[in-house]
Amino acid sequence: MRHPLVLLAVVTSAAVGITHGSAAEVGWGLVGLVVGLLSGLLSLQIGMLVGAVALGARVHKVVVGVGTRVADWTTPRRAVVLRAVPLFLSVSVGPGRAPARPRMWGAALCSALLGLAWCGLVITALATWGGGFTLGLAIAGVATVANALVPRKSPGSTSTGWLLVNLPRLTGVRAQQLDAAPLVSATVDAAQDGDLAGAAKLAGNLADTYPTLRTATAARVLVLQAQGRFAEALLLAMALAGDTDQTPAEAAVSFAALAGLAYATVEAGHLEPELGLGTAAQALENAETLGYPTHKLNGSRALRELLAGNTEQAISLARLAADSGDDRLGRADDLATLARAYMAAGDNRAARQALDEAERIVPWWPRVAITRTRLDLA
């Protein structure tokens, strides 16, 4: 993101300088650039949110702002988070009710249309009023929307353009994943709700109906992990990571999940450290190499440092992971790591505070429940 922003600033400064000349106008042009960038992103995200709600696609996450978490209204099905600096809106949409593909494509179309409407508005404003601010606003707004409409998929995000271009023509396994989405979502929802018996039954249906489908297998891994069956979950996760047909983006996600699960399996005593720690370290390296967002690996790194006896680093990384993560189960897991790190450092009071926070989210999650038992004994 850094280099495109620098290029955009240079282009804006040059355009304003050529058309208006004065330093003041160049300054206003750069202010317009920031406003155009933020408002262009906002138009795309609002369009995606409105389209998803109207058409029945699933909204997984809505995050307002960046920085420290101020409040959240997270449920087993959706994370809604308010952060300290409300500059950005981030919306995560996925398949929900059948038919999944038309619903998601429609949400992406709404995002694109609102983004293009915003472009039309700022271009009209530029033609009507001119000025450095309006020119910067138009350059940044149009560039932001145009960038979002370029088909692009990475381990951390999928562009609006990718959804528009690729969703209608998906075939084979990719199409099957979307067709299986309602059953996969029901399985994940049951696990998130703590209905482990129901989740296990649905996971069995997934194993029978979609034995080799990646998304179905990932849901089965989650159910096994929720049941505390780490070794079985690890075997499935290793199979996912070893899939030779997966894309680099899918592989990055697979390796990231494998790393965290391998560390948890070693911690639970279900796997020899010599084997498990090596597997986890290699999976972490692979995930980073394939472009998985570094900050999303802090939870795994925290657990690695805890297992190595580096409590200060474990505390720092676990707090970062818990503060930045929006997934309900992931946050509870990171807080369990934080509590265990505090216990290892001899600070049981801080451990209780971290664990209380985890229990307000998911008290039954295996690492949370086991940590409570150990802390009570301590």
C-alpha positions as CSV (number, residue, x, y, z in Angstrom):
1,M,0.0,0.0,0.0
2,R,2.9,2.3,0.8
3,H,4.2,2.8,-2.7
4,P,0.8,3.4,-4.4
5,L,0.1,6.0,-1.8
6,V,3.4,7.8,-2.4
7,L,2.8,7.7,-6.1
8,L,-0.7,9.1,-5.7
9,A,0.6,11.9,-3.5
10,V,3.3,12.8,-6.1
11,V,0.7,12.7,-8.9
12,T,-1.7,14.9,-6.9
13,S,1.0,17.4,-6.0
14,A,2.1,17.6,-9.6
15,A,-1.4,18.0,-11.0
16,V,-2.3,20.7,-8.5
17,G,1.0,22.4,-9.0
18,I,0.6,22.5,-12.8
19,T,-3.0,23.7,-12.7
20,H,-2.9,26.1,-9.7
21,G,0.8,26.8,-8.9
22,S,0.6,28.0,-5.3
23,A,2.0,26.1,-2.3
24,A,-1.3,26.6,-0.5
25,E,-3.2,24.9,-3.3
26,V,-0.8,22.0,-3.3
27,G,-1.4,21.7,0.4
28,W,-5.1,21.6,-0.1
29,G,-4.6,19.1,-2.9
30,L,-2.9,16.7,-0.5
31,V,-5.7,17.2,2.0
32,G,-8.2,16.4,-0.8
33,L,-6.1,13.3,-1.6
34,V,-6.6,11.9,2.0
35,V,-10.3,12.7,2.0
36,G,-10.7,11.2,-1.4
37,L,-8.9,8.0,-0.5
38,L,-10.9,7.5,2.7
39,S,-14.2,8.4,1.1
40,G,-13.6,6.2,-1.9
41,L,-12.9,3.2,0.4
42,L,-16.0,4.1,2.4
43,S,-18.2,4.1,-0.7
44,L,-17.0,0.7,-1.7
45,Q,-17.5,-0.8,1.8
46,I,-20.9,0.7,2.3
47,G,-22.0,-0.6,-1.1
48,M,-20.8,-4.1,-0.1
49,L,-22.6,-4.0,3.2
50,V,-25.8,-2.7,1.8
51,G,-25.7,-5.2,-1.0
52,A,-25.0,-8.1,1.3
53,V,-27.8,-7.2,3.7
54,A,-30.3,-6.6,0.9
55,L,-29.4,-9.8,-1.1
56,G,-28.9,-12.2,1.8
57,A,-25.1,-12.7,1.5
58,R,-23.4,-13.3,4.8
59,V,-21.7,-10.4,6.6
60,H,-19.0,-12.0,8.8
61,K,-17.3,-8.8,10.1
62,V,-17.8,-5.1,10.3
63,V,-15.0,-3.0,11.7
64,V,-15.1,0.7,12.1
65,G,-11.8,2.4,12.6
66,V,-8.2,1.4,13.4
67,G,-6.2,1.1,16.5
68,T,-7.3,0.1,20.0
69,R,-10.6,-1.8,20.4
70,V,-13.1,0.6,22.0
71,A,-16.2,-1.6,21.9
72,D,-17.6,-4.6,20.1
73,W,-20.9,-6.3,19.6
74,T,-19.6,-9.7,18.5
75,T,-21.9,-12.7,18.2
76,P,-21.2,-16.2,17.2
77,R,-22.2,-15.3,13.6
78,R,-20.8,-11.8,13.2
79,A,-18.1,-9.5,14.6
80,V,-19.0,-5.8,14.9
81,V,-16.1,-3.8,16.2
82,L,-15.5,-0.1,17.0
83,R,-11.8,1.0,17.1
84,A,-10.2,4.2,18.5
85,V,-9.6,6.1,15.3
86,P,-12.8,5.8,13.1
87,L,-11.2,6.5,9.7
88,F,-12.0,3.3,7.9
89,L,-14.9,0.9,7.5
90,S,-14.0,-2.7,6.8
91,V,-16.7,-5.2,5.8
92,S,-16.1,-9.0,5.3
93,V,-18.7,-10.8,3.2
94,G,-19.0,-14.5,2.5
95,P,-21.4,-17.1,1.2
96,G,-24.5,-17.7,3.3
97,R,-27.8,-18.9,2.1
98,A,-28.2,-20.8,-1.1
99,P,-27.7,-19.8,-3.9
100,A,-24.5,-18.3,-2.6
101,R,-22.8,-17.1,-5.7
102,P,-25.5,-14.8,-7.1
103,R,-25.9,-13.2,-3.6
104,M,-22.2,-12.5,-3.3
105,W,-21.9,-11.3,-6.9
106,G,-24.8,-8.9,-6.3
107,A,-23.1,-7.5,-3.1
108,A,-19.9,-6.9,-5.1
109,L,-22.0,-5.2,-7.9
110,C,-23.5,-2.9,-5.3
111,S,-20.0,-2.1,-4.0
112,A,-18.8,-1.3,-7.5
113,L,-21.9,0.8,-8.4
114,L,-21.6,2.9,-5.3
115,G,-17.9,3.4,-5.9
116,L,-18.5,4.5,-9.4
117,A,-21.3,6.8,-8.3
118,W,-18.8,8.4,-5.9
119,C,-16.3,8.8,-8.8
120,G,-19.0,10.5,-10.8
121,L,-19.8,12.8,-7.9
122,V,-16.2,14.0,-7.3
123,I,-15.6,14.4,-11.1
124,T,-18.7,16.6,-11.3
125,A,-17.5,18.6,-8.2
126,L,-14.1,19.1,-9.9
127,A,-15.8,20.3,-13.1
128,T,-18.1,22.6,-11.2
129,W,-15.8,24.2,-8.6
130,G,-12.2,23.3,-9.4
131,G,-9.5,24.1,-6.9
132,G,-6.7,22.1,-5.4
133,F,-8.8,20.3,-2.8
134,T,-11.3,19.1,-5.3
135,L,-8.6,18.0,-7.7
136,G,-6.9,16.0,-5.0
137,L,-10.3,14.6,-4.0
138,A,-11.1,13.5,-7.5
139,I,-7.6,11.9,-8.2
140,A,-7.7,9.9,-5.0
141,G,-11.3,8.9,-5.2
142,V,-11.1,7.7,-8.8
143,A,-7.8,5.9,-8.2
144,T,-9.1,4.1,-5.1
145,V,-12.2,2.8,-6.8
146,A,-10.3,1.9,-9.9
147,N,-7.8,-0.1,-7.8
148,A,-10.6,-2.0,-6.1
149,L,-12.1,-2.9,-9.5
150,V,-8.9,-4.6,-10.6
151,P,-9.3,-8.4,-10.1
152,R,-7.0,-9.4,-7.3
153,K,-7.0,-12.0,-4.6
154,S,-4.5,-12.3,-1.8
155,P,-4.3,-14.3,1.5
156,G,-5.7,-11.3,3.3
157,S,-8.3,-9.9,1.0
158,T,-10.3,-10.2,-2.2
159,S,-11.0,-7.2,-4.4
160,T,-14.4,-6.2,-5.6
161,G,-13.2,-6.6,-9.2
162,W,-12.2,-10.2,-8.5
163,L,-15.6,-11.1,-7.2
164,L,-17.3,-9.4,-10.2
165,V,-15.1,-11.1,-12.8
166,N,-14.6,-14.5,-11.3
167,L,-17.7,-15.5,-9.3
168,P,-20.0,-16.1,-12.3
169,R,-17.5,-18.3,-14.1
170,L,-16.3,-20.5,-11.3
171,T,-16.4,-24.2,-12.0
172,G,-15.2,-27.4,-10.4
173,V,-14.0,-27.3,-6.8
174,R,-14.4,-23.5,-6.4
175,A,-18.0,-23.6,-7.4
176,Q,-18.5,-26.7,-5.2
177,Q,-17.2,-24.8,-2.2
178,L,-19.8,-22.1,-2.7
179,D,-22.5,-24.7,-3.1
180,A,-21.4,-26.4,0.1
181,A,-21.3,-23.0,2.0
182,P,-24.7,-23.3,3.7
183,L,-23.8,-26.6,5.4
184,V,-20.3,-25.4,6.2
185,S,-21.7,-22.2,7.7
186,A,-24.2,-24.2,9.8
187,T,-21.3,-26.4,11.1
188,V,-19.2,-23.4,12.0
189,D,-22.2,-21.6,13.6
190,A,-22.9,-24.6,15.8
191,A,-19.2,-24.7,16.9
192,Q,-19.3,-21.0,17.6
193,D,-22.4,-21.4,19.7
194,G,-20.8,-24.1,21.8
195,D,-23.3,-26.7,20.5
196,L,-20.6,-29.3,20.1
197,A,-22.9,-32.2,19.7
198,G,-24.8,-30.5,16.9
199,A,-21.5,-29.3,15.3
200,A,-20.1,-32.9,15.4
201,K,-23.2,-34.2,13.7
202,L,-23.0,-31.6,11.0
203,A,-19.2,-32.2,10.6
204,G,-20.0,-35.9,10.0
205,N,-22.4,-34.9,7.3
206,L,-19.7,-32.8,5.7
207,A,-17.3,-35.7,5.8
208,D,-19.8,-37.9,4.1
209,T,-21.0,-35.4,1.5
210,Y,-17.8,-33.4,0.8
211,P,-14.9,-35.6,2.0
212,T,-12.2,-33.8,0.0
213,L,-13.6,-30.2,-0.1
214,R,-11.2,-27.7,1.5
215,T,-13.9,-25.5,3.2
216,A,-15.7,-28.6,4.6
217,T,-12.4,-30.0,5.9
218,A,-11.6,-26.6,7.5
219,A,-14.9,-26.7,9.3
220,R,-14.2,-30.2,10.6
221,V,-10.9,-29.0,11.9
222,L,-12.6,-26.3,13.8
223,V,-15.1,-28.7,15.4
224,L,-12.3,-31.1,16.5
225,Q,-10.4,-28.2,17.9
226,A,-13.5,-27.0,19.8
227,Q,-13.7,-30.6,21.2
228,G,-10.1,-30.5,22.4
229,R,-9.1,-33.2,19.9
230,F,-6.0,-31.4,18.8
231,A,-4.1,-34.4,17.3
232,E,-7.0,-35.4,15.1
233,A,-7.5,-31.7,14.0
234,L,-3.8,-31.5,13.3
235,L,-3.9,-34.4,10.9
236,L,-6.7,-32.9,8.9
237,A,-4.9,-29.5,8.9
238,M,-1.7,-31.1,7.6
239,A,-3.7,-32.7,4.8
240,L,-5.1,-29.3,3.9
241,A,-1.7,-27.7,3.9
242,G,-0.3,-30.5,1.7
243,D,-3.0,-30.1,-1.0
244,T,-1.2,-29.7,-4.3
245,D,-4.2,-28.2,-6.0
246,Q,-4.6,-25.2,-3.7
247,T,-3.8,-21.7,-4.8
248,P,-1.0,-19.7,-3.1
249,A,-3.6,-17.7,-1.2
250,E,-5.3,-20.8,0.1
251,A,-2.0,-22.4,1.0
252,A,-1.0,-19.3,3.0
253,V,-4.2,-19.6,5.1
254,S,-3.7,-23.4,5.5
255,F,-0.1,-23.0,6.8
256,A,-1.2,-20.2,9.2
257,A,-3.9,-22.4,10.7
258,L,-1.5,-25.4,10.8
259,A,1.1,-23.4,12.7
260,G,-1.2,-22.4,15.5
261,L,-2.8,-25.8,15.8
262,A,0.6,-27.5,15.9
263,Y,1.7,-25.3,18.8
264,A,-1.6,-26.0,20.6
265,T,-1.2,-29.7,20.1
266,V,2.3,-29.7,21.6
267,E,1.1,-27.5,24.5
268,A,-1.7,-30.0,25.2
269,G,0.8,-32.9,25.3
270,H,-0.7,-34.6,22.3
271,L,2.4,-34.4,20.2
272,E,6.1,-34.7,20.8
273,P,7.7,-31.2,21.0
274,E,10.6,-32.2,18.6
275,L,8.1,-33.0,15.9
276,G,5.4,-30.4,16.6
277,L,7.6,-27.4,17.1
278,G,9.4,-28.1,13.8
279,T,6.2,-28.5,12.0
280,A,4.8,-25.3,13.4
281,A,8.0,-23.3,12.6
282,Q,8.0,-24.4,9.0
283,A,4.3,-23.7,8.7
284,L,4.8,-20.2,10.0
285,E,7.6,-19.6,7.6
286,N,5.5,-20.9,4.7
287,A,2.6,-18.7,5.6
288,E,4.7,-15.6,5.7
289,T,6.5,-16.5,2.4
290,L,3.1,-16.9,0.7
291,G,1.9,-13.5,1.8
292,Y,-0.2,-14.2,4.9
293,P,-0.6,-10.9,6.9
294,T,2.2,-10.8,9.5
295,H,0.0,-9.3,12.3
296,K,-2.4,-12.2,12.0
297,L,0.4,-14.6,13.0
298,N,1.0,-12.9,16.4
299,G,-1.2,-15.4,18.2
300,S,0.9,-18.4,17.0
301,R,4.1,-16.5,17.7
302,A,2.9,-15.8,21.2
303,L,2.2,-19.5,21.9
304,R,5.6,-20.3,20.4
305,E,7.3,-17.9,22.8
306,L,5.3,-19.3,25.7
307,L,6.4,-22.9,24.9
308,A,10.0,-21.7,24.7
309,G,9.7,-20.0,28.1
310,N,10.0,-16.4,26.8
311,T,7.2,-15.0,28.9
312,E,7.7,-11.3,28.2
313,Q,7.6,-11.8,24.4
314,A,4.6,-14.1,24.8
315,I,2.7,-11.5,26.8
316,S,3.5,-8.8,24.3
317,L,2.5,-10.9,21.3
318,A,-0.6,-12.3,22.8
319,R,-1.9,-8.9,23.8
320,L,-1.2,-7.6,20.3
321,A,-3.1,-10.6,18.8
322,A,-6.1,-10.3,21.2
323,D,-6.3,-6.5,20.5
324,S,-6.1,-6.8,16.7
325,G,-8.2,-9.9,16.2
326,D,-11.9,-9.8,15.5
327,D,-12.6,-13.5,15.3
328,R,-14.5,-14.6,18.4
329,L,-12.8,-17.9,19.0
330,G,-9.4,-16.6,17.9
331,R,-9.6,-13.8,20.4
332,A,-10.5,-16.1,23.2
333,D,-7.6,-18.4,22.3
334,D,-5.2,-15.5,22.3
335,L,-6.4,-14.3,25.7
336,A,-5.9,-17.8,27.0
337,T,-2.3,-17.6,25.8
338,L,-2.0,-14.3,27.5
339,A,-3.3,-15.6,30.8
340,R,-0.9,-18.6,30.6
341,A,2.0,-16.3,29.9
342,Y,1.1,-14.2,32.9
343,M,0.9,-17.3,35.0
344,A,4.3,-18.4,33.8
345,A,5.6,-15.0,34.8
346,G,4.1,-15.3,38.3
347,D,1.5,-12.6,37.8
348,N,-1.7,-14.5,38.6
349,R,-3.7,-11.3,39.1
350,A,-3.1,-10.2,35.5
351,A,-3.7,-13.8,34.4
352,R,-7.2,-13.7,36.0
353,Q,-8.0,-10.4,34.3
354,A,-7.0,-11.8,30.9
355,L,-8.9,-15.0,31.5
356,D,-12.0,-13.1,32.7
357,E,-12.0,-11.3,29.3
358,A,-11.7,-14.6,27.5
359,E,-14.5,-16.2,29.5
360,R,-16.8,-13.3,28.6
361,I,-16.3,-14.3,24.9
362,V,-16.2,-18.1,24.9
363,P,-15.9,-19.8,28.4
364,W,-16.2,-23.3,27.0
365,W,-13.3,-23.1,24.5
366,P,-10.8,-25.9,25.6
367,R,-7.8,-23.7,26.2
368,V,-9.9,-21.2,28.1
369,A,-11.5,-23.8,30.3
370,I,-8.2,-25.7,31.0
371,T,-6.5,-22.4,31.9
372,R,-9.3,-21.6,34.4
373,T,-8.8,-25.0,36.0
374,R,-5.0,-24.4,36.3
375,L,-5.5,-20.9,37.6
376,D,-8.0,-21.9,40.2
377,L,-5.6,-24.6,41.4
378,A,-2.8,-22.0,41.5
